[in-house]
Amino acid sequence: MKNILHFIKTYWITICIYLLMFLGYKHIADTGMFGGFLFPKVEKIASATTENVGTLFLNMFYSFQLMIPAILISVVIAISAGTVLGMNPKVRKVVYPVVYSISVIPSILMSPFALLLAPSFRTASLFLVVYNTVWATLFATINGIMTIDKVYLDKAKTLELNWFEKLFMVIMPAAMPSILSGFITSLRGSFVVLVYAEMYGAKYGMGFYVKKYAEYGLYDRAWSGFIFMVIVLVVVMQIFERIKNHMLRWTLNN
């Protein structure tokens, strides 16, 4: 009971905002302000959700089958390349402009090339999600390593740590706040491209589900899929935020 009261006290404004959003939609749907076709009543959306809950979770698992490998690949590439560029000023001076110029190309513009050159739609989707996800973590890794307090490096030198000990015991922990912040930003971007990729060519997935029923004009199911997708993504983001806070519990802000 104490935790519930604390939660309400902390987030009562947030709860009121969500309640106003719900009431606003309900008013639009009930009065037919913009037509009852595009904005079905809340009861119809709730009914569509309960009737298709199994399908919703099935599409969620298909989305995760694409998203999880893409995130893992992007993290490995970003941290590996970011560490090399962050620790080597000469390499960074030559390669950084090239990396930066490639990173500004929107992943949406890369989609035609990916779809034509990749052996399968899944491979193309995987490439697009990795491409869109890798940059924020990569630049966060570079900046995190470049801005490490020189005191830490001097102490590592005094302790005569070898290269691997200095990397994993000093450099990576010191850069971790920046790396994790970049990763959270990357994670948000990965959802955008994931949904985009699923909307054009996939047979399953949360984005595919919403687009499919929107095209059929079944907007109660489309809204149901949209709301379900938002809830899933918020839960995933909160899980990673908690993991980040746990890993950075030694910092002042945690």
N, C-alpha and C positions, 0 to 999 in steps of 0.2 A: 504493500500500500504506500509505503514511504517513497519507493522508486517511482510509482505512478504519479504521485503528487509532485515530485521533483521534475518529472518529465513534462507535466502539464504547466508547471510554473516556468520552465525554461522555454517551452515551445508553444505557448498559448497563442502568441501572435501568428506563428506559422500555421497552426491549426485553424485559426480564424480565416486566414487567407485562402487555404484550401476549401474551407466551408463556403466562402463567398464565391469561389470559382465553381463549386458544385451547384450552388443555388442559382448562379448566373446561367449556367448551362441548362439547368432544369427549367428556368423561366423561358429561355429561348425555345427549348424543345416543346414545352407545354403550350405556349402561345403561338407556335408556328411562325415566329418572327421572320425567319429566313426560309421558311418552308419546312415541312416535317420530313422531307426526303433525306436531306443531307444531315439533319440533326434529329435523329430518332429519340424517342422518349427514354428516360432513364430505365424504366421497367423493361423495355425491349432490349437494351444493352445488357442489363443484368441477366435476362433470360438467355440471350445469345452466349454470354460467358459461361453460364452453368451448363448449357447444352454442348458446348465445344471445349470444355476445360481440358479434356484429354488431348485434343488436337493442338490446343495452345501450348501445352507442355511439350508435345512432340516437336513442334516447330522451334521451341526454345532450345531443346537438346541439339537439334540440327544446327542452330545458330552457334551454339557453344562449340560444336565439333569443328567449326571453321575459325571461330574467334580465338579459342585457347591456343592452338598451334601457331596462329599468326602472331599473337602476343609474345609467346615464348621465343619465336624466331627473331622478332623485332628487338626484344630485350637483349638477346645474345649479341646481335649485330651492333646495337647501339652502345652497349657497355664496352664491348671489345674495341670497336673503332674509336669510341669516345676516349677510352683510356690511352690508346696510342697517340691520338691527336692532343690530348690534354697534357701528356707527359713529355712530348717531343716538340719543342718550339719550332725547329727547322721543318719537320714534317707538317706541322700545323700551318705554318706560313705558306707552304706550297699547296697543300690539299684542301685546307679550309674554304678558300674561295670557290673551289669546284663543288664541294659538298653543299655549300650555302646556295649556289646558283641552281643546283638540282632540287634542293629542298623547297624552293619557292614555287615549283611547278605543281599545281593542284592535282590531286590523285584522280579527280573526275576527268581531267584532260588526258590522263594516261590510260583510262579505261578502254578506248577503242583499240589501242595498240596491244593491251593485255589480252583482250578478247580475241584478237586476230592471231596473235603470236603464241599464246599459251595452248598446250595440248588439250586442255579441258576447261570448262567453266569454273570448276572448283579451284584449279591452279591459278586461273586469272583472278578470281576473288581473293585467294590467299595472298597473291602478289599485291593487290590493291590495298588490302588491309595492312600488310606489313609495311608497304611504302608509306602509307599515311600515318602509321603509328610510330615509326622508327625515329623521326626527326626530333621531336620534343625531348625524348630520352637521350638521344645522341648529344644534342647541344647542351642539355642539362649536365650530362657527364663531363663534357669538355669544360664548361664553365665551373662546375663543382671542383674539378681537379686544379684548374688554373687559379682559383681563388682560395686555395688552402692556405691557412696561416703559415708563414715561413718558420714560425717557432716549432711547429710539429715536425717539419722536415729537418730542422737543426737538431732536435732531440733524437730523431731517428738516426741521424748521422753520428751523434754522440754515443748512442747505444750500439753502434756498429751493426745495425740491422742489414741483412742482405736484401737484394732487390725484391724478392718475393715477400719477405717479411714486411718490408716497407710498404709494398703495394697493398697487401691484405690486412695489415695491422694498423696502418697509419693513413694512407692515401684514400682507400675505398671507404673506410668508416667516416673520415672527415668530409668526403664528397657525397655521402649517402643522402643527407637532407635534400640536396639539389637534385640528385639522381631520382629519388622517389617522387619529388614534386613534378619532375618532368615526365615520369612514368604515369602518374595520375592524369596529367594533361593528355598524354598519348592515348591513354585508355578511353577518355571521352571521345577523342577523334576517331578511334577504331570503331566505335558504335555507329558513327555517322556513315562511314564507308561500308561497314558490314550491312547495314540496312539498305543502302544504295545498291550494293552488289546483289543482294537477295531479291530486290525488286525487279531486276532485269536479267532473267535467265534461270534463276534457281527454281527448284521444285518443292523445296521446303525452307523454312526459316521464318522468323518473326516479321521481317520486312516483306517477304513473299506473301505471308498470310494477309497482311493489311492491304497490299496492292491487289491481291486476287479478289477479295470481297468488295473492295472499292470499285473495281472494274465491273463486277457483276451488279453493282448498285445495291448490295446488301450492307448498308452503312451501319446497321446495328452490330454486325459481326466485325466490320472494319474498325469501328470505335472500340469494340471489345478487345480486338487484337492490339490496337494502339495503346490503350490504357494498360493492358497486360505487359506490353513491351516496356513502357515507361517504368512500371513498378519493378520489373526484372532488372532493368539497367540501374535504377536507383539503389536496389538491394546490392547489386554487384559493386557499384561504386562505394557504398558504405562499408562493405566487407574489406575492400582494398584500403579505404581510408583508415579503418581500424588496424589493419596490418601495418600500414605506414606509421601510425601513431605508436604502435607497440614497438616497432623497430627503432623509432626515434624517441623513445621514452627518456633517454638520457639528455635530450636537448632542453633548453629553457622553456620552450613553448609547449612542452608535453608533461 
